[in-house]
Amino acid sequence: MIKSLEYIENNKQRFLDELFDLLRIPSVSADSKFKNDVRKAAEFIKQKFDESGVDSSEICETAGHPIVYAEKIIDPSLPTILVYGHYDVQPADPYDLWDSPPFEPVIKDDRIFARGACDDKGQFYMHIKSFESMAATGELACNVKFMIEGEEEVGSDNLGLFVQKNKEKLKADVILISDTSILSNEHPSVTVGLRGLSYLEIEVTGPNRDLHSGVYGGAVGNPLNTLCDMISSLIDENGRVTIPGFYDKVEELSDEERAEMAKAPFDLDEYKKDLGIEAIKGEAGYSTIERTGIRPTLDVNGIWGGYTGEGAKTVLPSKGYAKISARLVPNQDSKEITKLIIDHMQKIAPKHVKVKVTPHHGGEAAVIPTDSQGYIAAVKAFEEAWGKTPIPTRDGGSIPIVALFQKELGLNSVLLGFGLDEDAIHSPNESYGTFNFYKGIETITWFHKFFAEKEN
């Protein structure tokens, strides 16, 4: 791998410049006004695949945003790695909380600041540059396929259909994904578990129009007040979700498994300091790491209604809205949980309002075996590139496609992510360390070598 590593070192600035060009494209999948930009990002990625030395590449149309597929088959008898990533990004709102424009990447303190810097443009682009380095130097040891989608941030609905229809095209020995994080640069880790997701929007309607709060206040139910009451009732004083049946299928880890999780380095004081909080809050009886890794949750992601503009308007609103999400753990079915939430919200709604609950998207939790060839190759790659053995961890986030890959392709994924908590994904001032970007390219390159050796 010496030649590949030299190639990476000699092309570091170009790799970064190309990533900056990609980050400048506002490929926000959730907002239709960015539809053309999402397409532009797909075209950019296809161009970079063509320049990197693939045998073929294509933009695959879907009912929504396109999927970019590319492959390089050097020998059908060799193992094949399928790389998954996503080029769409979260909305950058609120823009006024960014220290620099979200789609004008800048480097400060060796960190790349831009929407998508870590999630997931900076991370999936490492794979293209690692592939280019191995292909250019003749050190590519595996066949490689790439599937980069544009709808991960809105549920990957069309990717599921694409996978079902293209099982032969996607045939591989392992799936490699960089869309997760490590504990720290001092303590690298490999994610072996992901939570599932149920995401819904609630609309509460009271009177047939906005009302004068002086004339009608106290006589007519306020939908926003009612919505707040309904939401606050969903979590009890012990931090547990009150929806009947919510915990029926939750996987309970053994004391031994929980003890292993507790070995991961974690400084609670630093955690609170980083977040600017004086105390933590969550389900009683579980540590912070357990609350975000092995326990289900329910949270409000947004709430609005009435008058929110400058100054005052004494109005009793006709409607109130909220977006909520439940993070799920193994054995919880996202569709079942979604129905439980819908039924419960309808049941607890008082008679003075009407409630409409609309599901948006969801996905299942996944657990990755640590005795697989892919995981072993990932450990060896970290040991070679970082000089340290990575710690297996469970991530609180969701990548619905991982469970889909297990179901439809019969393949486990290796979650070889390099993000950090301070990267602030989904938040203003998202960033990604230049060290992590370059070290990630190197680690991925070592993964290819060790996976090929293990397979052979």
C-alpha positions in Angstrom: 0.0 0.0 0.0 3.0 2.3 0.0 2.3 3.7 -3.5 -1.4 4.4 -2.6 -0.4 6.2 0.6 2.2 8.3 -1.3 -0.5 9.1 -3.9 -2.8 10.3 -1.1 -0.1 12.5 0.4 0.8 14.0 -2.9 -2.8 14.9 -3.7 -4.1 16.1 -0.4 -4.8 19.6 -1.5 -6.6 18.5 -4.7 -8.8 16.1 -2.7 -9.7 18.9 -0.3 -10.4 21.4 -3.2 -12.7 18.8 -4.8 -14.6 18.3 -1.5 -15.1 22.0 -1.2 -16.6 22.1 -4.7 -19.1 19.4 -3.6 -19.9 21.2 -0.3 -20.8 24.4 -2.3 -23.7 22.6 -3.8 -26.8 23.0 -1.5 -28.2 19.5 -2.1 -31.0 19.7 0.5 -33.3 16.8 -0.2 -36.1 17.9 2.1 -36.8 21.2 0.4 -38.1 21.2 -3.2 -36.6 24.6 -3.9 -33.2 22.8 -3.9 -34.2 20.0 -6.4 -31.9 21.3 -9.1 -29.0 21.5 -6.7 -29.6 17.9 -5.6 -29.4 16.9 -9.3 -26.2 19.0 -9.7 -24.6 17.2 -6.8 -25.4 13.8 -8.4 -23.8 15.0 -11.7 -20.7 16.2 -9.9 -20.3 12.8 -8.2 -20.7 10.9 -11.5 -18.0 13.1 -13.0 -15.6 12.4 -10.2 -16.3 8.7 -10.5 -15.4 8.9 -14.2 -12.2 10.7 -13.4 -11.2 8.2 -10.7 -10.9 5.2 -13.0 -14.2 3.3 -12.6 -15.2 0.9 -15.4 -18.7 2.5 -15.6 -20.9 5.0 -13.8 -24.5 6.1 -14.2 -27.2 8.3 -12.7 -30.1 6.1 -11.8 -33.4 7.8 -11.7 -36.0 7.2 -9.0 -39.4 8.6 -8.1 -37.4 11.2 -6.1 -33.8 12.2 -6.2 -31.3 10.1 -8.2 -28.8 7.4 -7.1 -25.3 7.5 -8.5 -23.9 4.1 -9.2 -20.3 3.2 -10.3 -18.2 0.1 -10.3 -14.7 -1.3 -11.0 -14.4 -5.1 -11.5 -10.8 -6.1 -11.7 -11.4 -9.8 -11.4 -14.8 -11.5 -10.8 -13.0 -14.1 -8.6 -11.9 -11.5 -6.1 -14.1 -10.2 -3.2 -16.4 -7.2 -3.9 -16.9 -4.2 -1.6 -20.1 -2.2 -2.0 -19.7 1.3 -0.8 -22.8 3.2 0.3 -23.1 6.9 1.1 -25.4 9.9 0.6 -24.9 13.2 -1.1 -28.0 14.9 0.2 -27.8 17.1 3.3 -30.0 18.5 6.1 -31.5 21.9 5.7 -29.1 24.6 6.9 -31.8 26.6 8.8 -31.5 28.7 10.9 -28.9 30.4 8.7 -28.4 33.2 11.1 -26.8 30.8 13.6 -23.9 30.0 11.3 -20.6 31.7 11.8 -20.0 31.5 8.1 -22.4 30.7 5.1 -23.3 27.0 5.3 -22.6 26.4 1.6 -19.3 28.3 1.5 -16.9 26.0 3.1 -14.1 27.4 5.2 -11.3 25.9 7.3 -10.8 27.2 10.9 -8.6 25.4 13.4 -8.1 22.5 11.0 -11.8 21.9 10.7 -13.9 22.2 7.5 -17.1 24.2 8.3 -20.0 23.6 5.9 -23.3 21.8 5.7 -22.6 18.2 4.8 -18.9 18.5 5.7 -19.2 15.4 7.9 -22.8 14.1 7.1 -22.1 12.7 4.6 -20.2 14.4 1.8 -16.9 14.6 3.6 -17.2 11.0 4.6 -18.4 9.3 1.4 -16.0 11.3 -0.7 -13.1 9.7 1.2 -14.1 6.4 -0.5 -13.8 7.9 -3.9 -10.4 9.3 -3.2 -9.2 6.1 -1.6 -10.4 4.2 -4.7 -8.7 6.7 -7.0 -5.4 6.3 -5.1 -5.5 2.5 -5.3 -6.6 2.4 -8.9 -4.0 4.9 -10.0 -1.1 3.0 -8.4 -2.2 -0.5 -9.4 -2.9 -1.5 -5.7 -6.6 -2.1 -5.9 -7.1 -5.5 -4.4 -10.9 -5.9 -4.5 -13.7 -5.2 -6.9 -15.6 -2.1 -5.8 -19.1 -0.9 -6.4 -20.5 2.4 -5.3 -24.1 3.4 -4.5 -24.5 7.1 -3.4 -28.0 8.2 -2.9 -29.8 11.6 -2.6 -32.6 10.8 -0.1 -31.0 9.5 3.1 -32.0 12.6 5.1 -35.7 12.1 4.1 -35.9 8.3 4.7 -34.3 6.6 1.7 -37.7 5.3 0.5 -36.7 5.1 -3.2 -33.4 3.4 -2.4 -35.2 0.5 -0.9 -37.0 -0.1 -4.2 -33.8 0.3 -6.1 -32.1 -2.3 -3.9 -34.9 -4.8 -4.4 -34.8 -4.3 -8.2 -31.0 -4.5 -8.6 -29.9 -7.3 -6.4 -27.6 -8.8 -9.1 -26.1 -5.4 -9.8 -25.4 -4.9 -6.1 -24.1 -8.3 -5.4 -21.1 -8.0 -3.1 -19.3 -9.6 -0.1 -19.6 -6.7 2.3 -21.1 -3.2 2.5 -18.8 -0.4 3.6 -20.3 2.8 5.0 -18.8 6.0 6.4 -21.7 7.9 8.0 -21.0 7.4 11.7 -18.6 8.7 14.3 -15.7 7.6 16.5 -15.4 8.3 20.2 -12.4 10.6 19.7 -9.2 10.8 17.7 -7.4 9.4 20.8 -9.9 6.6 21.1 -11.0 5.4 17.6 -14.1 3.1 17.5 -16.2 1.1 15.1 -20.0 1.4 15.3 -21.6 -2.0 15.8 -25.2 -0.9 16.4 -27.7 1.7 15.1 -31.1 2.7 16.4 -34.2 2.7 14.2 -36.5 5.6 13.6 -40.1 6.7 13.4 -40.8 10.3 12.3 -44.2 11.9 12.4 -45.9 15.3 12.1 -48.8 16.3 14.3 -51.5 18.9 13.4 -53.9 20.0 16.1 -56.9 22.1 15.0 -59.3 24.0 17.3 -61.5 26.8 16.0 -62.1 27.2 12.3 -60.0 30.4 12.2 -57.5 32.4 14.2 -59.3 34.3 17.0 -58.8 37.5 19.0 -57.2 36.2 22.3 -59.0 38.9 24.3 -62.4 38.2 22.9 -62.1 34.4 22.9 -59.3 33.6 25.3 -60.5 31.4 28.2 -63.6 30.4 26.4 -62.2 28.4 23.5 -59.5 25.8 23.7 -56.1 26.9 22.4 -54.6 24.3 20.0 -51.1 25.2 20.9 -51.7 24.9 24.6 -53.4 21.6 24.0 -50.6 20.3 21.8 -48.0 21.2 24.5 -50.1 19.3 27.1 -50.3 16.3 24.8 -46.6 16.3 24.1 -45.6 16.8 27.7 -47.7 13.7 28.7 -45.6 11.4 26.4 -42.7 11.2 28.8 -43.1 10.5 32.6 -41.0 11.7 35.5 -38.6 8.7 35.1 -37.8 9.6 31.5 -39.9 6.7 30.1 -42.2 7.0 27.1 -45.9 6.6 28.3 -47.3 5.2 25.0 -48.8 1.8 25.7 -46.9 -1.0 24.1 -43.9 1.2 23.3 -41.4 -1.0 25.3 -43.0 -4.4 24.6 -40.3 -5.6 22.2 -37.3 -3.6 23.4 -34.2 -5.7 23.5 -32.8 -5.7 27.1 -29.0 -6.1 27.3 -27.4 -8.4 29.9 -25.4 -7.0 32.8 -22.3 -8.4 31.1 -23.1 -6.5 27.8 -23.8 -3.3 29.7 -20.5 -3.7 31.6 -18.6 -3.9 28.3 -20.3 -0.7 27.1 -19.2 1.0 30.3 -15.5 0.4 29.4 -15.7 3.0 26.6 -14.0 6.3 27.7 -16.6 8.9 28.6 -16.2 12.1 30.7 -19.6 13.3 31.9 -18.2 16.7 33.0 -16.7 17.3 29.6 -19.9 16.1 27.9 -22.0 18.7 29.9 -19.4 21.4 29.3 -19.4 20.8 25.6 -23.2 21.1 25.5 -23.3 24.1 27.8 -25.6 22.3 30.3 -25.5 21.9 34.0 -27.2 18.5 34.2 -28.2 15.6 32.1 -31.7 14.1 31.7 -32.9 10.8 30.5 -34.4 7.4 31.4 -33.8 6.5 35.0 -31.5 3.6 35.6 -29.3 4.0 32.5 -26.0 5.8 31.8 -25.7 8.5 29.2 -24.0 6.1 26.8 -26.8 3.5 27.3 -29.5 6.2 26.8 -28.1 7.1 23.4 -27.1 3.6 22.3 -29.4 0.9 23.6 -32.6 2.6 24.8 -35.5 4.0 22.7 -36.5 7.6 22.9 -39.2 10.1 21.9 -38.4 13.7 21.2 -40.0 16.9 19.8 -38.0 18.1 16.8 -40.0 21.2 16.1 -43.2 23.0 17.3 -45.0 26.0 15.8 -48.2 27.8 15.3 -49.9 31.2 15.8 -48.0 34.4 15.4 -44.1 34.2 15.5 -43.2 37.4 13.6 -41.7 40.6 15.0 -43.7 42.4 17.6 -47.0 41.3 19.1 -50.2 39.9 17.7 -52.8 38.9 20.3 -54.1 35.8 18.5 -55.6 32.5 19.6 -54.4 30.2 16.7 -56.6 27.9 14.8 -53.8 25.3 14.5 -50.7 24.0 16.2 -48.0 21.8 14.7 -45.2 19.6 15.9 -42.7 17.2 14.5 -41.7 14.3 16.7 -39.3 11.4 16.3 -38.8 8.1 18.1 -35.4 6.4 18.1 -35.9 2.7 18.3 -33.7 -0.3 19.3 -33.5 -3.9 18.1 -36.8 -5.8 17.9 -38.9 -2.6 17.8 -40.6 -2.4 14.4 -40.8 1.1 13.1 -44.2 0.6 11.5 -45.7 -0.8 14.7 -44.3 2.0 16.7 -45.6 4.6 14.3 -49.1 3.1 14.6 -48.8 3.1 18.4 -47.9 6.8 18.4 -50.7 7.7 16.0 -53.3 5.8 17.9 -52.2 7.2 21.2 -52.2 10.8 20.0 -55.8 10.3 18.7 -56.8 8.8 22.0 -55.5 11.5 24.3 -56.8 14.4 22.2 -59.5 16.3 24.1 -62.8 17.0 22.4 -62.2 20.7 21.8 -59.5 19.8 19.1 -59.1 17.6 16.1 -55.8 15.8 15.7 -54.1 14.6 12.5 -50.9 12.6 12.6 -48.9 12.1 9.4 -46.0 9.6 9.2 -43.0 10.8 7.4 -40.3 8.1 7.3 -38.8 5.4 9.4 -36.4 2.5 9.6 -35.2 -0.4 11.6 -32.4 -0.7 14.2 -29.4 -2.9 13.2 -26.7 -4.7 15.1 -23.4 -5.6 13.3 -21.6 -8.9 14.2 -18.1 -8.4 15.5 -16.8 -11.7 14.3 -17.4 -11.0 10.6 -14.6 -10.7 8.0 -15.5 -7.1 7.4 -15.3 -6.1 11.1 -12.0 -7.8 11.5 -10.6 -6.0 8.5 -11.8 -2.7 9.9 -10.1 -3.4 13.2 -6.8 -4.2 11.4 -7.2 -1.1 9.3 -7.5 1.1 12.3 -4.5 -0.6 14.0 -2.4 0.1 10.9 -3.5 3.7 10.3 -4.0 4.9 13.8 -1.8 2.5 15.8 -4.7 1.7 18.1 -7.3 -1.0 18.4 -10.8 0.5 17.8 -13.5 0.1 20.5 -16.9 -1.4 19.4 -19.7 1.1 20.1 -23.4 1.5 19.5 -24.5 4.7 17.8 -27.6 6.6 18.7 -28.3 7.6 15.1 -30.2 5.8 12.4 -29.1 4.6 9.0 -32.3 2.7 7.8 -30.5 1.2 4.8 -28.3 -0.9 7.0 -31.2 -3.1 8.1 -32.5 -3.1 4.5 -29.2 -4.4 3.3 -29.3 -7.2 5.8 -32.9 -8.1 4.7 -32.7 -7.7 0.9 -29.0 -8.5 0.1 -28.1 -10.7 3.0 -25.1 -8.6 3.7 -23.7 -7.1 6.9 -22.4 -3.6 6.8 -19.1 -2.3 8.2 -19.7 1.2 9.7 -16.3 2.8 9.2 -17.1 6.3 10.2 -14.7 9.1 11.3 -16.9 11.9 12.6 -16.7 13.4 16.1 -19.4 14.6 18.4 -18.1 18.2 18.0 -18.8 18.0 14.3 -22.4 19.2 15.1 -24.1 17.3 12.3 -27.7 18.5 11.6 -26.8 21.7 13.5 -25.5 25.1 12.6 -21.7 25.2 12.1 -21.4 21.6 11.1 -17.7 20.7 10.6 -15.3 17.9 9.9 -11.7 17.7 10.8 -9.1 17.8 8.1 -7.2 15.2 10.1 -10.2 12.9 10.0 -10.7 13.4 6.3 -7.2 12.4 5.4 -6.9 9.7 8.0 -10.2 8.3 6.9 -8.9 8.0 3.3 -5.8 6.2 4.6 -7.9 3.8 6.9 -10.3 2.9 4.1 -7.3 2.1 1.9 -6.0 -0.3 4.5 -9.5 -1.8 4.9 -9.4 -2.8 1.2 -6.1 -4.5 1.6 -7.0 -6.5 4.7 -10.5 -7.4 3.5 -8.9 -8.9 0.3 -6.4 -10.8 2.3 -9.1 -12.1 4.7 -11.3 -13.2 1.9 -8.4 -15.0 0.1 
